Amino acid sequence: MVLSCCAVGCKNRAGRGSVSFYLFPANQEQREKWIAAVKRDGWQPTLYTRLCSNHFAKGHRDSNPLSPDFVPSIFHHTPSHKRHQRHQAMETFEKRQMRKRKRRGAMFLQTVSTSQLNTAEECNTSNTLAGGDAPPQHPYVDSITGQSYVIPIGVAVSTVRDHVDTVQCENINIINGHS
């Protein structure tokens, strides 16, 4: 079976260029938004129905519900000024996401507080002075500021675990519709 795009006026088929094809979402709410965006009266997608990547502002679907590419928006029936607005909305969204990532990175660094580092350094000094081996060290480079640190593995692991727990909670809240 040849994969082709279900959008009216789109002639994209699998094997032609670098176009990706996407199944309609299983999530009913998102699926209905996709169906509405395609604008085909009385039409319902089947298990084999696909929509190509050309109908997304950035050329691929996005699983983030806040992204303009969560729902396809670029079609032959879309006026050119609306297409331009969608591309601008996508750029704005990406800039906002980048600022959020930078903010999270800064918060991550704050969790590795100076007191934790000082306490860890004291432990290292006392272990070395007592004749014991110093705990293993982990080099860390802040991706935002470029500053490098050397922190004990135990501190690094516990900080990463805390950060992962926070991100997992945020993801669960997003999935469940809480902010």
N, C-alpha and C positions, 0 to 999 in steps of 0.2 A: 504494500500500500504506500503510495506517495504522500508524504507530508506536505500539506499546503496551508496557507494562512486563510482563516475564515472571515477576515475583514472584507467588507464590500470594496471592490476596486483594487484589492491587493493581489498581486500575481506571484508572490514569493512562494517558492517550493524548496524543499530540502535538497541539498546538493548544489545549490546555486549560491556562490559567494559565502560570506561568513554570517549568515542569518541564523539566529537561534529560534527554536519553536517551543512554546510553552503550553502545557495543559491548562485548562481552566481550573482555578483553585477549588479545593474540596470544601473549604470554609464557606458556608452558605452566604454570609454577608458579603464577603469579598467577591464571591462568584457572581452574585447579583449585580454588583458594581461593574464587573467586567462585561456582563451581558448588556447592561444599560449603555456602557461606553461603545460597544460594537454597533449599536443602533440598527438592529434587524428586527422588524416587527414580527411578533409571534414566534420567534426563533429560540430554540434551546440547544446548547452545545451537547454533543455526545461524548462518549469516552475517547473518541478518536479526534475530536475537534482541537485544533491548535491555533494559537495566535503568534505571529512572528515578532521578533525583537524590534522591528522598525516602528512599532506602535508605542514605544516607551521613549521618553525624552532622552535618556542616557543610553538607549540601545539594549537595555536588559531590565527585567522585572526586579523589583526590590521587595523584600519581605517585611520591611519596616512600615507599619501602618501610617506613620507620619510623613513618609516619603511621597513626593508627587508621582513617582513611578510604582507605587503600590497598586495603582489602577492604570491600565493603558489609556493614553490620551491623544495620541497622534494618529489621525485617520484622514482619508481623502475628504470626508465630510467636515473636517475641522478647519475653520478659517485660518489663514496664515497668521493673523495677529494673535489668535488663541494658541497656536503652536509656539510662537515666540514667547508668549507668557508662560507656557509650560516649561520651556527651556530655562527661562529666567527663574522660575520657581524652583527648578531642580538645582540650579547654581546656588541660590539662596539657602536651600535645604542643606546642601553639601558643606557650605561655609559654616552654617549653624552646627552641623554635626562635628566639624573639625574643632570649633571652639569648645564644644562639650568634651571632646576627647582630650584636648589640652587641659581643660579644667579638671577632668578626672585624673590626668597625669599629675597635676599640681597637688591635688588632694592625696594621691597615692604617696607622693614624696613627703607630705606633711605627716602621714601615718608613721613614716620612719623618722620619728622625732629625734631631736638632738639628744634628749635624755636616754632614749634607747641606744643610740650609738655610743654615748659616753659610758653607759652601764656596760655595754658589750665590750668596749675598749678596756674598762677596768677589769672585767673578767679575763680578757686576753692577757693583760699585764700580770694579774695575780697568778694565772695558770703558768705563764712563762717563768715568772719569778720562783714559783714553787717547784720548778723543774718539770712540770707537765707539758705536754704538747699543746700549743695554741690551737683553738678551734679552727676549722677550715674557714677561709675567707671567700667572699663572693664579690667580684667587681660589678659595679652597677653604674651605668651611664644614664643620666636623665635625658630622655629624648627631646625634651622641650628646651632646657637651658644648655645642654651639652656638658654639664658639670659631672665629673666622675667621683664615685665614692667606693670605698671598700668596706663592706659590712659583713659581720659574721653570718654564716649560712642559716643558723637558727632564727635570727632576726629577719633575714630575707624571706625564708619560708613562711614564717607566721604572718608577715606583712602581706605576702602574696595570697595566702589563704583568706585573710580578712578581706582583701580586695575582691577575690573571686566570690566570696559569700555575698558581698555587697552587690556585685554585678548580677549574680544569680537572682537575688531578691528583686532587683530592678526589672529583670527580664520577666519574672513571674508576674509582677505587677502590670507590666505592659500587656502580657498575654491575657491576663484576667480583666483588663480594661481599667485598672486603677492607675492614678498618676503619682 
